Amino acid sequence: MSNDVADNAQPDEPAEASLADLGRVGALARLLEERMKPVIGPKKDAAKLPLLKGFAGESKQSDLIVQIDGRPVGRYKVALTQPRFVIDPDNSAAFDEYAEQLGEVDVIVTPKPSFVTAMCKRAELDPETGDVFDSETGEIIPGLKFLPGGEPTGVVSFTWETFKKRPVGKEALLAAHQRGDLNHLLRETPELMAGPAPAVETV
């Protein structure tokens, strides 16, 4: 009996996560990051201050190789400035004068930021002609255009659900995480499941 059909069968492709599931994973990641950051953050750069102090002192040690069982796994390195010439801020006028003598100066003319802000606040759009005019003087303002908005900026915000200032969204999500209800969503992000689950907030 031939098994050609079975042999040639393609494995089912994993179903693409729904937007709702992606939202749950994203919210959980935010919550865990928020809870871990105060503990993990200071440890991440624990070697930074001793290295800087050591370099400023007598040791001049500029790097630290991190090892596990004698094998390097990473390196901290103190960034050092490179030798270079710069304009002396205490004597910059002398350099400016020197450059001017040699004809090596630029004069840049640009509208004052305060003027731009004021004109944009006072500007209005004539819906018939499409002209932008000054609402105080009625004069047309050349070079300004009206952007109607409503287009995505590329920034997506996230806000936790609260009730009477209580973080009910965090509590509900954390409880679901502790029950294991979200484990099926985390197969591709196992780092979110690492370690014991933190305790539920009670506010």
Secondary structure as UniProt FT lines:
FT   HELIX           4..8
FT   HELIX           19..44
FT   TURN            45..47
FT   HELIX           48..56
FT   STRAND          63..68
FT   TURN            69..70
FT   STRAND          71..77
FT   TURN            89..90
FT   HELIX           92..101
FT   TURN            102..103
FT   HELIX           113..122
FT   STRAND          123..125
FT   TURN            127..129
FT   STRAND          132..134
FT   TURN            135..137
FT   TURN            142..143
FT   TURN            164..165
FT   HELIX           168..179
FT   TURN            180..182
FT   HELIX           183..185
FT   TURN            187..188
FT   HELIX           190..193
//
